[in-house]
């Protein structure tokens, strides 16, 4: 069996690996490291949790052992799709390069430009960055990539498949043509492979496992369920998730729960906290300091349930994750492999559950076609299964003759005598309205051609007797509302 000592790594690197507790390289490490040390381009494909990060970190530290970094000109570049993955690569570098004098800088969003500029100005051997922040520094004139000797694309399929293609192409054009390029990913779709042919020069393809396979140490299950009503689906889905969590009981040491949308991440986290479960959200819209604090709390055991979007699905190495819950079926089938790859790492046993509604079964079928296996179905816990709940039917009220005779629907039940009495009462009410604009009880008179302003009282009876606004006049003979002026058409005879 191959050991790290057989891979011709720098003795200082071997010492750090030994201190970290590793003796035997994984298949992807033993296959990729020799080609990387030889200066060849490498396309590495392996399922998550197999040590891809060390596959490029260890040879990179060895190759950079000789030489010196210059200000603003890094000697190597590692691109990662997310801030969390970039930070994890930086942590690995610090562990394996602690006996060397190599310098490193981490360029990610949510961190002050000033602190990052200070590191770049001093010169770094290894620059680890996300594409967006890297280009921000370049456009500000703080960074030059003409000295890059080794370029690494981590999670290559994600970088190319999720909208990073223009940024990646631009960054490649800023680096020397003679650079060494390493691509590592868990999945590599055929169309993505065609794109890599533009960036890699006669690469060595190291594929230690069939693409898109899941670890055999992960116990998978899917719960296909149907909500009782469309407007209750969201609540019943959260109830079902808590039932699955309760059914696992103490088996769950900690768990990551994946949602497709950021808004669902926040809603689910609040709901779980409300029901007494220790949960915290993490997604791309949160401030970087909050995301870092949440991940540290999850790693340290302070947070039991991490509610995440796919920002946490790629590359995060948290060894003791016991359960993965897919609250939503991933739209992209490759994401399922990365999600459940957060558990069952390093030979440990893991559990992966998924909730699936009828409209998501097409995504489930695509996942099973990708991983080339049928995911076992399980039934929802009876206590929370929406389909097992009996429907509540409100009893119909009994008709009461004494209480319903006054309703319009029951006029036929009214006696003739009562009907005549009500009709007479209604006529009486219409003769004396509660409020009328003419308060005089005299019959309104008709205006004739002989009528003139000599009869102001009669005219005022046909208008409101309310005084004009702002007027204190009490003369009932004045035309109310006209003030001291009476229009001419009221004064001339017709």
C-alpha positions as CSV (number, residue, x, y, z in Angstrom):
1,X,0.0,0.0,0.0
2,X,1.3,3.5,-0.9
3,X,2.3,5.8,1.9
4,X,2.9,9.6,1.8
5,X,6.6,8.9,2.2
6,X,6.5,7.2,-1.2
7,X,5.1,10.3,-3.0
8,X,8.4,12.3,-3.0
9,X,6.9,15.2,-1.1
10,X,9.0,17.7,0.7
11,X,10.2,16.3,4.1
12,X,8.7,19.4,5.8
13,X,5.3,18.6,4.2
14,X,5.6,14.9,5.3
15,X,6.3,16.0,8.9
16,X,3.2,18.2,8.9
17,X,1.0,15.4,7.4
18,X,2.3,13.0,10.0
19,X,1.5,15.5,12.8
20,X,-2.0,15.8,11.4
21,X,-2.5,12.1,11.9
22,X,-2.4,10.9,8.3
23,X,-0.3,8.0,7.1
24,X,-1.9,6.5,4.0
25,X,-3.1,8.7,1.0
26,X,-6.5,8.3,-0.5
27,X,-6.8,7.0,-4.0
28,X,-7.3,10.5,-5.5
29,X,-4.2,11.7,-3.6
30,X,-2.0,8.8,-4.6
31,X,-3.2,9.1,-8.2
32,X,-2.9,12.9,-8.6
33,X,0.1,14.0,-6.5
34,X,2.8,12.3,-8.7
35,X,1.5,13.9,-11.8
36,X,1.2,17.3,-10.1
37,X,4.8,17.0,-8.8
38,X,5.9,16.3,-12.4
39,X,4.4,19.6,-13.5
40,X,1.6,18.0,-15.6
41,X,-2.0,19.4,-15.8
42,X,-4.4,17.3,-13.9
43,X,-8.1,16.7,-14.1
44,X,-9.1,14.9,-10.9
45,X,-12.5,13.4,-10.4
46,X,-13.6,11.8,-7.1
47,X,-16.6,11.8,-4.8
48,X,-16.7,14.2,-2.0
49,X,-14.9,13.4,1.3
50,X,-11.9,11.7,-0.4
51,X,-9.3,14.3,0.2
52,X,-9.2,16.3,-3.0
53,X,-8.0,19.4,-1.2
54,X,-4.8,17.7,-0.1
55,X,-4.3,16.4,-3.6
56,X,-3.4,19.8,-4.8
57,X,-2.2,21.5,-1.5
58,X,0.6,19.0,-0.8
59,X,2.3,19.1,-4.2
60,X,1.8,22.9,-4.5
61,X,3.7,23.4,-1.2
62,X,6.4,21.1,-2.4
63,X,6.8,22.8,-5.8
64,X,6.8,26.3,-4.2
65,X,9.5,25.4,-1.7
66,X,12.2,27.1,-3.9
67,X,11.7,30.7,-4.9
68,X,10.5,33.9,-3.4
69,X,7.3,35.9,-3.8
70,X,7.3,39.4,-5.1
71,X,4.9,42.2,-4.1
72,X,1.5,42.0,-5.7
73,X,2.5,39.0,-7.8
74,X,1.4,35.7,-6.2
75,X,3.2,32.6,-7.3
76,X,0.2,30.3,-7.2
77,X,-3.6,30.8,-7.3
78,X,-6.4,28.7,-6.0
79,X,-10.0,29.6,-7.0
80,X,-13.0,28.3,-5.1
81,X,-16.7,28.9,-5.7
82,X,-17.7,29.9,-2.2
83,X,-16.2,31.8,0.7
84,X,-16.5,28.9,3.0
85,X,-14.6,26.5,0.7
86,X,-11.9,29.1,0.1
87,X,-11.5,29.5,3.9
88,X,-11.3,25.8,4.3
89,X,-8.5,25.5,1.6
90,X,-6.6,28.3,3.6
91,X,-7.0,26.2,6.8
92,X,-5.5,23.2,5.0
93,X,-2.6,25.2,3.7
94,X,-1.8,26.5,7.2
95,X,-1.7,22.9,8.5
96,X,0.5,21.4,5.8
97,X,2.8,24.4,5.4
98,X,3.5,25.2,9.0
99,X,7.1,24.0,8.8
100,X,7.8,26.1,5.7
101,X,8.2,29.9,5.2
102,X,5.6,30.1,2.5
103,X,3.1,33.0,2.8
104,X,-0.6,32.9,2.0
105,X,-3.4,35.4,1.5
106,X,-7.2,34.8,1.4
107,X,-9.3,37.0,-0.8
108,X,-13.0,36.6,-0.1
109,X,-16.0,39.0,0.1
110,X,-17.2,40.4,3.3
111,X,-13.7,41.2,4.5
112,X,-12.0,44.6,4.5
113,X,-10.0,45.4,1.3
114,X,-7.5,47.3,3.4
115,X,-6.3,44.2,5.3
116,X,-6.2,42.1,2.1
117,X,-4.2,44.8,0.3
118,X,-1.6,44.8,3.1
119,X,-1.0,41.1,2.6
120,X,-0.7,41.3,-1.1
121,X,1.7,44.3,-0.9
122,X,4.1,42.2,1.1
123,X,4.0,39.4,-1.5
124,X,2.4,36.0,-1.1
125,X,3.3,32.5,-2.4
126,X,-0.2,31.2,-2.4
127,X,-3.3,33.3,-3.2
128,X,-6.6,31.6,-2.3
129,X,-9.7,33.6,-3.6
130,X,-13.2,33.6,-4.9
131,X,-13.4,34.9,-8.5
132,X,-15.4,38.1,-7.7
133,X,-13.1,39.4,-5.0
134,X,-10.0,38.5,-7.1
135,X,-11.2,40.6,-10.0
136,X,-12.1,43.4,-7.7
137,X,-8.5,43.6,-6.5
138,X,-7.2,43.4,-10.0
139,X,-9.4,46.2,-11.3
140,X,-8.2,48.4,-8.4
141,X,-4.7,47.9,-9.6
142,X,-3.6,46.1,-6.4
143,X,-2.8,42.7,-8.0
144,X,-1.0,41.2,-11.0
145,X,-1.3,37.6,-12.1
146,X,1.6,37.5,-14.5
147,X,3.7,35.6,-11.9
148,X,1.3,32.7,-11.4
149,X,3.1,29.3,-11.8
150,X,0.4,27.0,-10.5
151,X,-3.4,27.6,-10.9
152,X,-5.9,25.4,-9.2
153,X,-9.7,25.3,-9.8
154,X,-11.4,23.6,-6.9
155,X,-14.9,22.2,-7.5
156,X,-14.4,22.9,-11.2
157,X,-17.9,21.8,-12.3
158,X,-19.5,24.3,-9.9
159,X,-17.2,27.1,-11.0
160,X,-18.1,26.5,-14.7
161,X,-21.7,25.5,-14.3
162,X,-23.0,28.2,-12.0
163,X,-22.3,31.4,-14.0
164,X,-18.5,31.7,-13.4
165,X,-17.5,31.0,-16.9
166,X,-16.9,34.7,-18.0
167,X,-14.9,35.4,-14.8
168,X,-12.8,32.2,-15.1
169,X,-12.0,32.9,-18.8
170,X,-10.9,36.4,-17.9
171,X,-8.7,35.2,-15.1
172,X,-7.1,32.5,-17.2
173,X,-6.2,35.2,-19.8
174,X,-4.5,37.2,-17.1
175,X,-2.2,34.3,-16.1
176,X,0.8,33.1,-18.1
177,X,0.3,30.5,-20.8
178,X,3.0,28.3,-19.3
179,X,1.2,27.9,-16.0
180,X,0.4,24.5,-14.5
181,X,-3.4,23.9,-14.1
182,X,-5.1,21.5,-11.8
183,X,-8.9,20.8,-11.9
184,X,-10.6,18.9,-9.1
185,X,-14.3,18.1,-8.7
186,X,-16.7,15.4,-7.6
187,X,-18.7,15.6,-10.9
188,X,-17.7,16.4,-14.4
189,X,-20.5,16.5,-16.9
190,X,-19.6,15.9,-20.6
191,X,-20.3,19.5,-21.6
192,X,-18.2,20.8,-18.7
193,X,-15.4,18.5,-19.8
194,X,-15.4,20.1,-23.2
195,X,-14.9,23.5,-21.6
196,X,-11.9,22.3,-19.6
197,X,-10.2,21.3,-22.8
198,X,-9.7,25.0,-23.5
199,X,-8.0,25.6,-20.2
200,X,-5.9,22.5,-19.7
201,X,-3.0,21.3,-21.9
202,X,-2.9,17.5,-22.4
203,X,-4.1,16.8,-18.8
204,X,-3.8,13.6,-16.9
205,X,-7.2,12.4,-16.0
206,X,-7.3,10.8,-12.6
207,X,-10.7,9.3,-11.9
208,X,-10.6,7.0,-8.9
209,X,-14.4,6.5,-8.7
210,X,-17.2,6.5,-11.2
211,X,-18.6,10.1,-11.6
212,X,-21.4,11.1,-9.4
213,X,-21.3,8.1,-7.1
214,X,-22.3,8.3,-3.5
215,X,-20.3,6.9,-0.6
216,X,-21.3,3.3,0.5
217,X,-21.2,4.4,4.1
218,X,-24.2,6.7,3.7
219,X,-27.6,5.2,4.4
220,X,-30.1,7.0,2.1
221,X,-33.9,7.3,2.2
222,X,-36.6,9.4,0.7
223,X,-40.0,10.2,2.1
224,X,-42.6,10.8,-0.7
225,X,-45.6,12.6,0.7
226,X,-48.5,14.7,-0.4
227,X,-49.9,17.7,1.5
228,X,-53.5,17.7,2.6
229,X,-54.0,21.1,1.0
230,X,-51.8,23.3,-1.2
231,X,-51.9,26.3,1.2
232,X,-50.9,24.0,4.1
233,X,-47.9,22.4,2.3
234,X,-45.2,24.5,3.8
235,X,-46.3,24.1,7.4
236,X,-47.0,20.3,7.0
237,X,-43.5,19.9,5.4
238,X,-41.9,21.5,8.5
239,X,-44.0,19.3,10.7
240,X,-42.8,16.3,8.8
241,X,-39.2,17.3,9.0
242,X,-39.4,17.6,12.8
243,X,-41.1,14.2,12.9
244,X,-38.2,12.6,11.1
245,X,-35.7,14.3,13.4
246,X,-37.7,13.0,16.4
247,X,-37.7,9.5,15.0
248,X,-33.9,9.5,14.7
249,X,-33.6,10.7,18.3
250,X,-30.1,10.5,19.8
251,X,-28.6,9.1,16.6
252,X,-28.3,12.8,15.4
253,X,-25.2,14.3,16.8
254,X,-25.5,17.2,14.4
255,X,-27.1,17.7,11.0
256,X,-27.2,19.9,8.0
257,X,-30.6,20.6,6.5
258,X,-30.5,21.8,2.9
259,X,-33.1,24.1,1.2
260,X,-33.2,25.2,-2.4
261,X,-34.1,28.8,-1.6
262,X,-32.6,31.3,0.8
263,X,-35.9,32.5,2.0
264,X,-36.9,29.0,3.0
265,X,-33.6,28.7,5.0
266,X,-34.6,31.7,7.2
267,X,-38.2,30.5,7.6
268,X,-37.2,27.0,8.5
269,X,-34.5,28.2,11.0
270,X,-37.0,30.4,12.8
271,X,-39.6,27.6,12.9
272,X,-37.1,25.1,14.4
273,X,-36.0,27.6,17.0
274,X,-39.6,28.2,17.9
275,X,-40.1,24.5,18.5
276,X,-37.0,24.3,20.8
277,X,-34.5,22.9,18.3
278,X,-31.0,24.5,18.2
279,X,-30.8,25.7,14.6
280,X,-29.0,28.5,12.7
281,X,-29.2,29.6,9.1
282,X,-26.4,30.0,6.6
283,X,-26.7,31.3,3.0
284,X,-25.1,33.8,0.6
285,X,-27.0,36.9,1.7
286,X,-25.6,36.8,5.2
287,X,-22.6,38.8,6.2
288,X,-19.3,37.0,6.1
289,X,-18.7,37.4,9.8
290,X,-22.1,35.9,10.6
291,X,-21.4,32.9,8.3
292,X,-18.0,32.3,9.8
293,X,-19.4,32.5,13.3
294,X,-22.2,30.1,12.5
295,X,-19.8,27.5,10.9
296,X,-17.5,27.8,13.9
297,X,-20.4,27.2,16.2
298,X,-21.6,24.2,14.2
299,X,-18.1,22.7,14.2
300,X,-17.7,23.3,17.9
301,X,-21.0,21.6,18.8
302,X,-22.8,24.8,19.9
303,X,-25.2,24.5,17.0
304,X,-26.9,21.1,16.4
305,X,-28.8,21.9,13.1
306,X,-27.3,24.0,10.3
307,X,-30.0,25.2,7.9
308,X,-28.2,25.9,4.7
309,X,-28.5,26.7,1.0
310,X,-26.1,25.1,-1.5
311,X,-23.5,27.6,-0.4
312,X,-22.6,24.9,2.2
313,X,-22.9,21.9,0.0
314,X,-19.5,22.1,-1.7
315,X,-16.2,21.2,-0.1
316,X,-17.0,21.8,3.6
317,X,-15.1,19.3,5.7
318,X,-17.0,18.8,9.0
319,X,-16.1,15.2,9.9
320,X,-18.7,14.5,12.6
321,X,-21.9,15.3,10.6
322,X,-24.2,12.4,11.3
323,X,-27.3,13.3,9.3
324,X,-28.2,15.2,6.1
325,X,-31.8,16.3,5.5
326,X,-32.8,17.5,2.1
327,X,-35.8,19.7,2.9
328,X,-36.2,20.2,-0.9
329,X,-35.2,17.9,-3.7
330,X,-32.2,19.4,-5.5
331,X,-33.1,20.8,-8.9
332,X,-29.7,19.9,-10.2
333,X,-29.1,16.2,-9.6
334,X,-25.3,16.7,-9.1
335,X,-26.1,18.9,-6.0
336,X,-27.6,15.8,-4.3
337,X,-24.1,14.1,-4.5
338,X,-22.5,17.1,-2.9
339,X,-25.1,17.6,-0.3
340,X,-25.1,14.1,1.1
341,X,-21.3,14.1,0.8
342,X,-21.2,16.2,3.9
343,X,-21.9,13.0,6.0
344,X,-20.3,9.6,5.9
345,X,-16.8,11.1,5.5
346,X,-13.5,9.3,6.2
347,X,-15.2,6.0,6.5
348,X,-17.8,7.0,9.0
349,X,-21.4,6.0,8.8
350,X,-23.9,8.7,7.7
351,X,-27.6,9.1,7.1
352,X,-29.3,11.1,4.4
353,X,-33.0,11.8,4.2
354,X,-35.0,13.6,1.6
355,X,-38.5,15.0,1.5
356,X,-40.2,14.7,-1.9
357,X,-43.6,16.1,-3.0
358,X,-45.4,14.8,-6.1
359,X,-44.2,17.8,-8.3
360,X,-40.6,17.0,-7.3
361,X,-40.6,13.4,-8.4
362,X,-39.1,14.3,-11.8
363,X,-36.0,15.7,-9.9
364,X,-35.9,12.5,-7.8
365,X,-35.9,10.4,-11.0
366,X,-33.0,12.4,-12.4
367,X,-31.0,11.9,-9.2
368,X,-31.6,8.1,-9.2
369,X,-30.5,8.0,-12.9
370,X,-27.3,10.0,-12.0
371,X,-26.2,7.8,-9.1
372,X,-27.4,4.6,-10.9
373,X,-29.4,3.3,-7.9
374,X,-32.9,3.5,-6.4
375,X,-33.1,5.4,-3.2
376,X,-35.2,3.5,-0.7
377,X,-38.7,4.9,0.1
378,X,-39.8,5.3,3.7
379,X,-43.2,6.3,5.0
380,X,-43.8,9.4,7.0
381,X,-44.1,9.1,10.8
382,X,-47.8,8.5,11.6
383,X,-47.9,11.3,14.2
384,X,-47.0,13.9,11.6
385,X,-48.1,12.3,8.3
386,X,-50.5,14.9,6.8
387,X,-52.3,12.1,4.9
388,X,-53.0,10.2,8.0
389,X,-54.8,13.0,9.7
390,X,-58.6,12.7,9.8
391,X,-60.4,15.6,8.2
392,X,-62.4,17.7,10.6
393,X,-66.0,18.2,9.4
394,X,-67.9,20.9,11.1
395,X,-71.5,19.8,12.2
396,X,-74.3,21.5,10.4
397,X,-76.4,23.7,12.6
398,X,-80.0,22.6,13.2
399,X,-82.8,24.8,12.0
400,X,-84.7,26.5,14.9
401,X,-88.1,27.9,14.1
402,X,-88.0,30.5,16.8
403,X,-84.6,31.9,15.7
404,X,-84.9,31.7,12.0
405,X,-88.4,33.1,11.3
406,X,-86.9,36.6,11.0
407,X,-84.3,35.7,8.3
408,X,-85.1,36.5,4.7
409,X,-84.6,32.8,3.7
410,X,-87.5,31.7,6.0
411,X,-90.1,34.2,5.0
412,X,-92.4,31.4,4.0
413,X,-92.5,30.3,7.6
414,X,-94.0,33.6,8.8
415,X,-97.8,33.7,9.5
416,X,-100.0,36.0,7.4
417,X,-100.9,38.1,10.4
418,X,-97.2,38.7,11.2
419,X,-96.5,39.6,7.6
420,X,-99.3,42.2,7.5
421,X,-98.0,43.7,10.8
422,X,-94.4,44.0,9.4
423,X,-95.6,45.5,6.1
424,X,-97.5,48.2,8.0
425,X,-94.4,48.9,10.3
426,X,-92.2,49.2,7.2
427,X,-94.6,51.8,5.7
428,X,-94.6,53.8,8.9
429,X,-90.8,53.8,8.9
430,X,-90.6,55.0,5.3
431,X,-92.9,58.0,6.0
432,X,-90.6,59.2,8.8
433,X,-87.0,58.7,7.8
434,X,-84.3,58.9,10.4
435,X,-82.5,61.8,8.7
436,X,-83.6,63.9,5.8
437,X,-82.1,67.1,4.3
438,X,-85.5,68.9,4.6
439,X,-86.5,69.1,8.2
440,X,-89.7,71.0,7.6
441,X,-92.8,68.9,7.9
442,X,-94.6,71.0,5.3
443,X,-95.1,69.7,1.8
444,X,-92.4,71.2,-0.6
445,X,-93.8,73.8,-2.9
446,X,-93.3,73.9,-6.6
447,X,-91.4,76.9,-8.1
448,X,-93.6,78.8,-10.5
449,X,-92.7,81.6,-12.9
450,X,-94.3,84.0,-10.4
451,X,-92.0,83.0,-7.7
452,X,-89.4,85.6,-6.7
453,X,-86.9,86.3,-3.9
454,X,-89.7,87.8,-1.9
455,X,-90.2,84.4,-0.4
456,X,-86.7,83.6,1.0
457,X,-88.1,81.4,3.7
458,X,-89.8,79.0,1.3
459,X,-86.5,78.8,-0.7
460,X,-84.5,78.1,2.5
461,X,-86.9,75.3,3.3
462,X,-85.8,73.5,0.2
463,X,-82.2,73.8,1.2
464,X,-80.3,72.8,4.3
465,X,-80.9,75.0,7.3
466,X,-77.3,74.4,8.5
467,X,-75.5,77.8,8.7
468,X,-72.8,78.5,6.2
469,X,-69.3,77.6,7.4
470,X,-67.6,80.5,9.2
471,X,-70.9,82.4,9.4
472,X,-72.6,83.3,12.7
473,X,-75.7,84.8,11.1
474,X,-79.0,83.7,12.7
475,X,-81.2,85.5,10.2
476,X,-83.4,82.7,8.8
477,X,-84.4,84.9,5.9
478,X,-81.0,84.8,4.3
479,X,-80.2,82.2,1.7
480,X,-78.0,79.8,3.6
481,X,-74.7,79.1,2.1
482,X,-74.7,82.3,-0.2
483,X,-73.5,84.8,2.4
484,X,-74.5,88.4,1.7
485,X,-74.6,87.8,-2.0
486,X,-77.6,86.3,-3.7
487,X,-77.1,85.2,-7.3
488,X,-78.8,87.2,-10.0
489,X,-80.7,84.2,-11.4
490,X,-82.6,83.9,-8.1
491,X,-83.6,87.5,-8.2
492,X,-85.1,87.9,-11.7
493,X,-88.5,86.7,-12.7
494,X,-88.8,83.9,-15.2
